[in-house]
Every structure is written in structure tokens, then in C-alpha cells.
């Protein structure tokens, strides 16, 4: 199973900064699902980014706040892929 791109880096937050990611798995034509660790757990995207199915094997990831986290995307036969997320925000002027 693979994701394209394999990781995402955001330089802004909000819907205008949303990016797409596509899952693929040889021999699998079913639905893919995405999850993250529970809020407060290491690697949780809670409060940092959201992920939503965008049709087929594509997901839309929307950055919400600065931080790093990961989503796990699952396909068929118990296969999963990790999607690392990095959100960095800076104020105008770089401060």
C-alpha cells in the first residue's frame, strides 16, 4: 500500500491550505479509511489537521494549527500506510 505524496507539509492553516493525498494498493479496489491517535496521545492530529474522504481513494487534509502528527490510512487485507503531517505557521515578516 502506498500514499502519494508520502508526507505533507503545510505553511498555513485553514481551508485555503488544504492538500490532497491519494492511496493505492495493488489488487485492492475497495474503500480506504483514515484515522489518527486519540486526542492527547503521541502523534494525534487532533487540533493540528483534519482528514476527509474526497472520493475514490483520495483524501483532503486541512491544516488547523502548528504541529506534527500522523494519519494512518487503511486499505484491504489489514494493509496500512502512515501519512506524516507537518504544519508550520509564521506571522507576516517571519516572526
Number of C-alpha atoms within 10 A of each C-alpha: 16 17 18 13 11 14 14 17 13 21 12 19 18 11 12 9 13 17 15 16 19 19 22 16 17 8 8 12 12 11 14 21 18 17 16 20 15 11 11 10 10 12 17 19 27 17 14 19 25 17 20 14 17 13 11 12 18 18 21 17 22 22 29 20 19 18 18 17 20 22 23 14 21 19 21 16 7 6 11 19 17 18 20 16 21 19 20 14 14 10 7 6 5 6 6
